[in-house]
Amino acid sequence: MERKIINIFDVVGGKAAVSTEDGERLFETIIAFLEKDVKVVLDFVNIETLITTFLNAAIGQLYSKYDSPFLREHLSVRGLQPEDKERMVRTIERAKEYFKDKDNLEKDIREAFGDE
């Protein structure tokens, strides 16, 4: 299987992966390769600041299109700082939970805020 390494530093243009826009751009790039059955390696070397907003946009929403076994086979990361590994794991866990039962979760949220 072909493999593509995506340098996050190059995608975001610096040491901070923080914006939703950058995350969306990365998401679209990842999707383009996955659709061609290319294995994607996300390289976080030189990223000093990584926040959940970016990860939700870039990684979390992948679970709306692909299941866990597919992503485990086709997507990997390297170069993450230890604290960022935890952030990545939490983002993935929340995304899997959200997309597993998205309709009921959104209904519960609307009811909680009285927006039925």
Secondary structure, 3 states (H helix, E strand, C coil): CCEEEEEHHHHHCCCEECCHHHHHHHHHHHHHHHCCCCEEEEECCCCCEECHHHHHHHCHHHHHCCCHHHHHHHEEEECCCHHHHHHHHHHHHHHHHHHHCHHHHHHHHHHHCCCC
